[in-house]
Amino acid sequence: MKKLNIAIIGTGFMGRAHSNGWSQLPKFFSVDYEIVLKAVAGRDEEKVKAFAEKWGYEEYTTDWRSLLERKDIDVIDILTPTIEHKDMAIAAIKAGKHVVCEKPCALTYKDAVEMAEAAEKAGVVTYLNHNYRKVPAIAFAKQMIENGKLGKIYHWRGTYLQDWIMDENFPLTWHLDKKKAGGGPLYDLSSHAVDLARFLIGEPTSVMAMCKTFVKERPVPGVGAATFSAGSKNDGLLREMLPVTVDDAAFMTLEFENGALGTIDSSRFAAGRKNYNCFEVYGSKGALCFNLERMNELEFYDNTKEPSESGYQSIIVTNGKHPYVGAWWPEGHIIGYEHTFVHAFYEFVEAIQNGTRIAPNFDDGAKIIKILQCAQKSSEEGRKIRVDEEL
Ligand SMILES: NC(=O)c1ccc[n+]([C@@H]2O[C@H](COP(=O)([O-])OP(=O)(O)OC[C@H]3O[C@@H](n4cnc5c(N)ncnc54)[C@H](O)[C@@H]3O)[C@@H](O)[C@H]2O)c1
């Protein structure tokens, strides 16, 4: 069997999630390639070596550029902070590699367009990891909407809430620096919510937003301090205070091409909400509600039934006929967050096999970043911004 050699860059949260996804893929889905965990790139030699041993990578390096010239690497999977995405993706594309990249696509619309154009020119497959599209219940929601179960869509309500930086002493990690992250929850969380809205009901045409930063400055991790990410605590090695340059919460109202009116709100200051990713879609014939914390379920309201007999019903999306789940366990044996990565990689490898595309890709990434930048501009200028307006 032909080999598909994978190299990942980044050994943090996503390094683990993607390595798990690549490892599981051939065990549950049938693909025409042998998936090989070929190499991992990181910054710290000791850490990347330990990571390679733990996850079964054949090799490791502290120089991600060394992966580019290698003929025996087919896919580069970028799992680094947003500031790194554009240079890494374009370099990989120019080297003829297929590319997986974590969201948000890039710091700016301009950068994301460059990534999309480079991929188009090189003819490689790109996948942008808005993995929630690959949740069976959400893929099933898409089928229901396309089959007309909701009729004409009136409303989208998307919400994505977390609470991991509510401690004012939480350090100034890359997530809180606009130059490295592009934005706060607007980029980190609303990028997912915008992706789902576009996937399920269509393109937004205008945006009106308010963004807010509650904690204006935070301590910088000092020399010797641990690497910080979500869930880190101040370890006492923190030094000077520097300004937070991203939003802590971002609320937007959107108009859609199909006439629908929607809202998308995201925050890292919603106490008790750890990864509260929800949406509601309301149409003339019915409604659908989803909550990631109960990700195997989809709430459906059938508005065509007798009012006296109607009410929300819970569909348990674990039937073999539902998207993706037939590859896993018998009905009712639920799946989780990590499975979405496997579904995405399956479709990505199929696209390579068949010479087709997968969505979302860098074109989608550019459209999403445009909407997020319109939201930033709307918040700064206090006015509604058309998505086709020049930034
Ligand atoms: N899809 C999801 O569910 C999801 C969840 C969390 C994060 N993300 C995204 O994944 C990306 C990474 O986030 P994370 O939480 O894994 O971050 P993290 O801070 O946990 O890990 C980032 C990794 O990148 C490495 N890195 C940074 N610069 C590098 C370089 N020049 N060369 C080699 N390695 C480098 C760091 O050493 C670290 O291992 C971000 O774009 C983030 O938005 C996606």
The ligand as an SDF file (V2000), in Angstrom:
LIG
                    3D

 44 48  0  0  0  0  0  0  0  0999 V2000
   -9.7970   23.0840   16.5220 N   0  0  0  0  0  0  0  0  0  0  0  0
   -9.7480   23.1440   17.8430 C   0  0  0  0  0  0  0  0  0  0  0  0
  -10.5830   22.5680   18.5400 O   0  0  0  0  0  0  0  0  0  0  0  0
   -8.6350   23.9360   18.4950 C   0  0  0  0  0  0  0  0  0  0  0  0
   -8.4860   23.9260   19.8980 C   0  0  0  0  0  0  0  0  0  0  0  0
   -7.4090   24.6260   20.4610 C   0  0  0  0  0  0  0  0  0  0  0  0
   -6.5220   25.3270   19.6580 C   0  0  0  0  0  0  0  0  0  0  0  0
   -6.7200   25.3470   18.2970 N   0  0  0  0  0  0  0  0  0  0  0  0
   -5.7860   26.1000   17.4110 C   0  0  0  0  0  0  0  0  0  0  0  0
   -4.5820   25.3340   17.2820 O   0  0  0  0  0  0  0  0  0  0  0  0
   -3.4420   26.1930   17.1730 C   0  0  0  0  0  0  0  0  0  0  0  0
   -2.4500   25.8500   18.2810 C   0  0  0  0  0  0  0  0  0  0  0  0
   -3.1090   25.9720   19.5190 O   0  0  0  0  0  0  0  0  0  0  0  0
   -2.6680   25.1070   20.8080 P   0  0  0  0  0  0  0  0  0  0  0  0
   -3.7570   25.2630   21.8050 O   0  0  0  0  0  0  0  0  0  0  0  0
   -2.2390   23.7460   20.3900 O   0  0  0  0  0  0  0  0  0  0  0  0
   -1.4160   25.9740   21.2690 O   0  0  0  0  0  0  0  0  0  0  0  0
   -0.2590   25.5540   22.2500 P   0  0  0  0  0  0  0  0  0  0  0  0
    0.2980   26.8290   22.7700 O   0  0  0  0  0  0  0  0  0  0  0  0
   -0.7430   24.4890   23.1910 O   0  0  0  0  0  0  0  0  0  0  0  0
    0.8020   24.8580   21.2610 O   0  0  0  0  0  0  0  0  0  0  0  0
    1.4460   25.5660   20.2410 C   0  0  0  0  0  0  0  0  0  0  0  0
    2.6560   24.7430   19.8120 C   0  0  0  0  0  0  0  0  0  0  0  0
    3.3040   25.3980   18.7180 O   0  0  0  0  0  0  0  0  0  0  0  0
    4.6900   25.2960   18.9150 C   0  0  0  0  0  0  0  0  0  0  0  0
    5.3680   26.3080   18.1110 N   0  0  0  0  0  0  0  0  0  0  0  0
    5.1880   27.6480   18.1190 C   0  0  0  0  0  0  0  0  0  0  0  0
    6.0000   28.2250   17.2260 N   0  0  0  0  0  0  0  0  0  0  0  0
    6.7200   27.2270   16.6420 C   0  0  0  0  0  0  0  0  0  0  0  0
    7.7400   27.1720   15.6580 C   0  0  0  0  0  0  0  0  0  0  0  0
    8.1890   28.2890   15.0950 N   0  0  0  0  0  0  0  0  0  0  0  0
    8.2560   25.9710   15.3150 N   0  0  0  0  0  0  0  0  0  0  0  0
    7.8060   24.8350   15.8790 C   0  0  0  0  0  0  0  0  0  0  0  0
    6.8280   24.8120   16.8250 N   0  0  0  0  0  0  0  0  0  0  0  0
    6.3100   26.0010   17.1920 C   0  0  0  0  0  0  0  0  0  0  0  0
    4.8500   25.4960   20.4010 C   0  0  0  0  0  0  0  0  0  0  0  0
    6.1160   25.0630   20.8250 O   0  0  0  0  0  0  0  0  0  0  0  0
    3.7280   24.6070   20.9060 C   0  0  0  0  0  0  0  0  0  0  0  0
    4.1230   23.2520   20.9300 O   0  0  0  0  0  0  0  0  0  0  0  0
   -4.0000   27.6220   17.2450 C   0  0  0  0  0  0  0  0  0  0  0  0
   -4.1780   28.1000   15.9400 O   0  0  0  0  0  0  0  0  0  0  0  0
   -5.3460   27.4480   17.9440 C   0  0  0  0  0  0  0  0  0  0  0  0
   -6.2890   28.4520   17.6140 O   0  0  0  0  0  0  0  0  0  0  0  0
   -7.7370   24.6590   17.7270 C   0  0  0  0  0  0  0  0  0  0  0  0
  1  2  1  0
  2  3  2  0
  2  4  1  0
  4  5  1  0
  4 44  2  0
  5  6  2  0
  6  7  1  0
  7  8  2  0
  8  9  1  0
  8 44  1  0
  9 10  1  0
  9 42  1  0
 10 11  1  0
 11 12  1  0
 11 40  1  0
 12 13  1  0
 13 14  1  0
 14 15  2  0
 14 16  1  0
 14 17  1  0
 17 18  1  0
 18 19  2  0
 18 20  1  0
 18 21  1  0
 21 22  1  0
 22 23  1  0
 23 24  1  0
 23 38  1  0
 24 25  1  0
 25 26  1  0
 25 36  1  0
 26 27  1  0
 26 35  1  0
 27 28  2  0
 28 29  1  0
 29 30  1  0
 29 35  2  0
 30 31  1  0
 30 32  2  0
 32 33  1  0
 33 34  2  0
 34 35  1  0
 36 37  1  0
 36 38  1  0
 38 39  1  0
 40 41  1  0
 40 42  1  0
 42 43  1  0
M  CHG  2   8   1  16  -1
M  END
$$$$
